[in-house]
Amino acid sequence: MRIKHLIIAVYLLLAGCSLTSEKIKEPILLDREPVIRQRYEYESVGISLPYTIEDQAPDSINVRLTLRSDPSLTILENDFPAGSEIELFVPPDQLDTLARENLLIVTPAGDGFEQREIFFSAGRLPVIDLETILIRQLPYSITGWLINRRDQAPVAGIDIELLARSKNLNYGTTVSDSLGFFRLELRAAHIQGNDFNLRVIGGGEYPDLVIPVEFIDRECRLKILLGLSLAAEQEGVTCRITNPATTFRTGPENGADIQFFLAAGDIIVITKVAGNRYYGFVEVPVADTHEIQRVFGWVNEEDILRQP
């Protein structure tokens, strides 16, 4: 009997060892599995939006999170006091995984502030740090086109300056593009107590122009015609004024009334000569420069140079 029990015990011991060995998995060796990856699930995603305030602070800043594909949808919306940090926390499954499909609409509360739209991607978890934006009142804008009066072609590469009339301070400079288009912006804080002129610098090919700027609902749009009309070129000899502050008189005599002064670079069409005095006309823009009028007068020979 003892021998039988001993045989059963040995059998059970061997069977137990056999079962235990089957549960042991192959170990992970570093030389065979050098990279171990683990996926983490975040409960929420933080969205941080830094900003600076240009001049006047708004009453508050409303931030609404939506999607480019459905901007009427509001995922999350909060109001923040001006000067406080803007941070939003949203479940990650509420964000679109496509590039730049998520949209923040930033609306400062107050008079005439600019609304901003920021598109961003959701790939930088758990915190999405957006670029700094500028909180500002809506700027005053001056836009326009430079057109050659003779053939209606756009004029590119012309320098344009925005000047305060009373102080002669430069508030902005730009250059017309290949379509003759230009744009300048003026901060709302600079409007108070200032009137402005636009100075178009012809660069020798066209006469310089000084045009008053009048804003309507914070916008000024201009169509500026440069050069002589085709009809004017066919009626006389085209000359350019060479001396600044050239007198443009009603008659050839020295005592004749001065109508105004011509600037260096202005164009005059000469139709008659009396000794060393030349009679002709200049084309002067009227109102918004869509129309021109001819002003006739006399200049001295030494003040002009014939155009090639």
Wavefront OBJ file of the C-alpha trace (Angstrom):
o trace
v 0.000 0.000 0.000
v 2.793 2.437 0.862
v 4.448 1.750 -2.474
v 1.161 2.521 -4.261
v 0.782 5.794 -2.404
v 4.353 6.717 -3.206
v 3.797 6.087 -6.896
v 0.670 8.304 -6.882
v 2.546 11.132 -5.098
v 5.404 11.001 -7.599
v 2.900 11.079 -10.462
v 1.100 14.105 -9.057
v 4.395 15.922 -8.491
v 5.484 15.343 -12.077
v 2.074 16.391 -13.394
v 2.184 19.599 -11.335
v 5.623 20.468 -12.662
v 4.387 19.813 -16.160
v 1.371 22.148 -15.724
v 3.485 24.919 -14.187
v 5.981 24.917 -17.031
v 3.222 25.458 -19.578
v 2.212 28.786 -17.900
v 5.640 30.399 -18.191
v 5.786 32.869 -21.126
v 8.861 33.648 -23.154
v 10.685 36.574 -21.497
v 11.013 39.958 -23.285
v 14.662 40.397 -24.149
v 15.905 43.981 -24.668
v 18.063 43.039 -27.620
v 15.017 41.557 -29.349
v 12.368 44.110 -28.246
v 14.259 47.399 -27.880
v 11.130 49.666 -27.942
v 8.157 49.261 -25.641
v 5.121 51.418 -26.517
v 2.291 52.362 -24.181
v -0.831 54.334 -25.155
v -2.259 56.809 -22.660
v -5.814 58.084 -22.700
v -6.302 61.656 -21.458
v -9.503 62.731 -19.748
v -9.325 66.231 -21.281
v -7.232 68.319 -23.640
v -6.020 71.764 -22.611
v -6.106 74.554 -25.212
v -3.988 77.604 -24.317
v -4.394 80.859 -26.285
v -1.942 83.673 -25.370
v -2.779 87.205 -26.506
v -1.678 90.823 -26.295
v -3.866 93.944 -26.214
v -2.890 96.722 -28.640
v -4.465 99.866 -27.169
v -7.795 99.785 -25.395
v -8.783 96.660 -23.457
v -12.165 95.077 -24.222
v -14.816 94.557 -21.534
v -14.297 90.780 -21.797
v -13.209 88.161 -24.330
v -15.604 85.501 -25.585
v -14.013 82.301 -26.907
v -16.075 79.698 -28.740
v -14.755 76.317 -29.889
v -16.295 74.869 -33.048
v -15.326 73.045 -36.240
v -14.403 74.379 -39.655
v -16.859 71.947 -41.241
v -19.761 73.098 -39.024
v -19.104 76.578 -37.545
v -22.688 76.781 -36.232
v -21.872 73.966 -33.785
v -20.696 75.101 -30.351
v -18.481 72.546 -28.607
v -17.475 74.845 -25.770
v -17.865 78.559 -25.035
v -16.457 80.718 -22.241
v -16.099 84.409 -21.363
v -12.762 85.560 -19.945
v -11.974 88.876 -18.213
v -9.557 90.997 -20.252
v -6.007 90.353 -19.041
v -6.681 86.851 -17.700
v -5.302 83.672 -19.248
v -7.400 81.951 -21.885
v -7.475 78.206 -21.309
v -10.091 75.699 -22.412
v -10.425 72.047 -21.414
v -12.312 69.704 -23.708
v -12.668 65.915 -24.075
v -10.325 64.715 -26.817
v -13.108 62.980 -28.742
v -14.733 66.390 -29.319
v -11.824 67.580 -31.480
v -11.447 66.811 -35.161
v -8.367 64.745 -35.977
v -7.926 66.289 -39.432
v -5.316 69.008 -39.836
v -6.494 72.547 -38.946
v -10.147 71.521 -38.779
v -10.737 72.845 -35.257
v -11.731 76.486 -34.930
v -11.601 79.035 -32.113
v -13.671 82.190 -32.632
v -12.417 85.015 -30.397
v -14.824 87.946 -29.946
v -13.728 90.823 -27.687
v -16.687 92.632 -26.125
v -16.792 96.387 -26.587
v -16.949 99.071 -29.252
v -15.430 98.172 -32.621
v -13.159 95.270 -31.718
v -11.825 92.856 -34.320
v -13.052 89.250 -34.247
v -10.370 86.601 -34.744
v -10.593 83.053 -36.101
v -7.868 80.516 -35.238
v -7.728 77.138 -36.997
v -5.663 74.426 -35.356
v -4.893 70.711 -35.324
v -5.557 68.345 -32.427
v -2.358 66.317 -32.640
v -0.399 67.992 -29.819
v -1.931 66.337 -26.763
v -2.461 66.742 -23.854
v -1.924 70.551 -24.153
v -2.366 72.525 -27.384
v -0.386 75.782 -27.239
v -1.621 78.195 -29.900
v 0.283 81.175 -31.268
v -0.154 84.595 -29.669
v -2.915 86.731 -31.187
v -3.464 90.494 -31.088
v -6.602 91.899 -29.474
v -7.321 95.255 -31.072
v -10.036 97.585 -32.198
v -10.930 97.364 -35.871
v -8.324 99.353 -37.825
v -9.106 102.042 -40.361
v -8.131 100.781 -43.813
v -7.099 102.550 -46.996
v -7.231 100.423 -50.136
v -6.941 101.377 -53.757
v -5.669 100.775 -57.249
v -3.128 102.753 -59.265
v -4.174 102.968 -62.923
v -2.405 104.513 -65.896
v -4.807 107.169 -67.159
v -3.738 106.717 -70.782
v -4.360 102.971 -71.246
v -6.085 101.929 -67.977
v -3.243 99.479 -67.201
v -2.304 98.829 -63.535
v 0.811 100.610 -62.274
v 3.087 98.487 -60.086
v 6.021 99.404 -57.863
v 4.816 102.858 -56.782
v 5.583 103.981 -53.220
v 2.619 105.213 -51.180
v 2.737 107.003 -47.816
v 0.025 107.785 -45.283
v 0.672 111.178 -43.664
v -1.040 113.258 -40.998
v -1.865 116.603 -42.626
v -1.181 118.796 -39.615
v 1.944 117.055 -38.300
v 3.329 115.627 -41.561
v 4.048 112.391 -39.694
v 4.295 109.102 -41.604
v 1.766 106.547 -40.347
v 2.467 103.866 -42.934
v 4.235 103.042 -46.194
v 3.468 100.466 -48.872
v 4.103 99.670 -52.547
v 1.543 98.900 -55.246
v 1.612 95.281 -56.398
v 1.491 93.818 -59.914
v -2.250 94.604 -60.111
v -1.697 98.188 -58.977
v -3.355 97.341 -55.646
v -2.255 98.699 -52.279
v -3.510 98.576 -48.683
v -2.659 100.530 -45.555
v -4.050 100.223 -42.030
v -4.318 102.875 -39.344
v -4.777 102.114 -35.649
v -7.997 103.462 -34.170
v -6.029 105.314 -31.485
v -4.350 107.490 -34.153
v -7.592 108.774 -35.670
v -8.511 111.163 -32.890
v -7.743 114.753 -33.873
v -5.884 113.864 -37.076
v -6.650 114.338 -40.762
v -4.698 112.307 -43.288
v -3.309 112.559 -46.799
v -2.097 109.846 -49.101
v 1.090 110.709 -50.951
v 1.767 108.798 -54.161
v 5.444 109.026 -55.137
v 5.698 108.719 -58.907
v 9.416 107.965 -58.958
v 10.122 110.212 -61.948
v 7.806 108.406 -64.358
v 4.644 109.927 -62.906
v 4.080 113.154 -60.989
v 3.692 112.901 -57.233
v 0.133 113.161 -55.941
v -1.269 114.193 -52.569
v -4.817 112.928 -52.011
v -7.028 113.657 -48.975
v -8.184 110.534 -47.128
v -11.851 110.391 -46.150
v -13.114 107.408 -44.134
v -16.611 105.947 -44.416
v -17.303 103.227 -41.819
v -13.550 102.893 -41.153
v -12.779 102.389 -44.871
v -11.358 104.552 -47.631
v -11.313 103.129 -51.154
v -9.568 104.936 -53.973
v -8.984 104.592 -57.682
v -5.966 106.736 -58.480
v -5.208 107.635 -62.076
v -1.588 108.404 -62.930
v -0.056 110.182 -65.901
v -1.626 112.164 -68.696
v -4.706 111.214 -70.636
v -4.221 110.058 -74.210
v -5.998 113.148 -75.501
v -3.613 115.459 -73.638
v -0.519 113.815 -75.125
v -1.884 114.443 -78.610
v -2.480 118.180 -78.092
v 0.996 119.474 -77.388
v 4.551 118.769 -76.241
v 4.800 116.872 -72.967
v 7.277 118.388 -70.510
v 8.189 117.758 -66.889
v 8.642 120.414 -64.215
v 12.238 120.321 -62.956
v 12.252 122.898 -60.149
v 10.266 122.651 -56.909
v 7.705 125.402 -56.243
v 7.547 126.479 -59.896
v 5.110 129.386 -60.358
v 2.154 128.649 -62.619
v 0.892 132.105 -63.674
v -2.178 133.358 -65.512
v -0.025 135.394 -67.935
v 3.550 135.497 -69.310
v 4.544 138.697 -67.480
v 6.310 138.554 -64.121
v 3.490 140.369 -62.362
v 0.786 137.991 -63.523
v -1.247 136.247 -60.823
v 0.094 132.957 -59.508
v -2.597 130.262 -59.687
v -0.569 127.739 -57.688
v 2.889 126.198 -57.531
v 3.946 123.134 -59.493
v 6.148 120.517 -57.905
v 9.222 118.915 -59.432
v 8.055 115.948 -61.490
v 4.670 117.411 -62.448
v 3.733 117.051 -66.103
v 2.678 119.986 -68.265
v 1.585 119.954 -71.904
v 3.018 122.954 -73.778
v 0.868 124.380 -76.567
v 2.403 127.833 -77.152
v 5.788 129.587 -76.756
v 6.465 133.301 -76.240
v 10.213 133.895 -75.955
v 11.388 132.121 -72.806
v 7.815 131.714 -71.492
v 5.787 128.593 -72.192
v 2.015 128.293 -72.186
v 0.219 125.025 -71.567
v -1.995 123.061 -69.220
v -1.791 120.578 -66.398
v -4.395 117.944 -65.611
v -5.702 118.200 -62.060
v -7.694 115.381 -60.414
v -11.166 116.318 -59.217
v -12.785 114.913 -56.081
v -11.949 111.178 -55.897
v -9.643 111.389 -58.975
v -12.093 109.657 -61.332
v -12.326 112.922 -63.274
v -9.755 115.528 -64.251
v -9.834 119.138 -65.301
v -7.339 121.171 -67.299
v -5.790 124.284 -65.804
v -3.967 126.564 -68.271
v -1.080 128.848 -67.398
v 2.480 130.043 -68.026
v 5.863 128.748 -66.815
v 9.464 129.822 -67.393
v 11.666 127.936 -69.833
v 14.277 127.118 -67.182
v 11.667 125.336 -65.047
v 10.768 122.615 -67.552
v 12.373 119.723 -69.417
v 10.893 118.101 -72.508
v 9.949 114.474 -72.099
v 11.905 112.047 -74.312
l 1 2 3 4 5 6 7 8 9 10 11 12 13 14 15 16 17 18 19 20 21 22 23 24 25 26 27 28 29 30 31 32 33 34 35 36 37 38 39 40 41 42 43 44 45 46 47 48 49 50 51 52 53 54 55 56 57 58 59 60 61 62 63 64 65 66 67 68 69 70 71 72 73 74 75 76 77 78 79 80 81 82 83 84 85 86 87 88 89 90 91 92 93 94 95 96 97 98 99 100 101 102 103 104 105 106 107 108 109 110 111 112 113 114 115 116 117 118 119 120 121 122 123 124 125 126 127 128 129 130 131 132 133 134 135 136 137 138 139 140 141 142 143 144 145 146 147 148 149 150 151 152 153 154 155 156 157 158 159 160 161 162 163 164 165 166 167 168 169 170 171 172 173 174 175 176 177 178 179 180 181 182 183 184 185 186 187 188 189 190 191 192 193 194 195 196 197 198 199 200 201 202 203 204 205 206 207 208 209 210 211 212 213 214 215 216 217 218 219 220 221 222 223 224 225 226 227 228 229 230 231 232 233 234 235 236 237 238 239 240 241 242 243 244 245 246 247 248 249 250 251 252 253 254 255 256 257 258 259 260 261 262 263 264 265 266 267 268 269 270 271 272 273 274 275 276 277 278 279 280 281 282 283 284 285 286 287 288 289 290 291 292 293 294 295 296 297 298 299 300 301 302 303 304 305 306 307 308
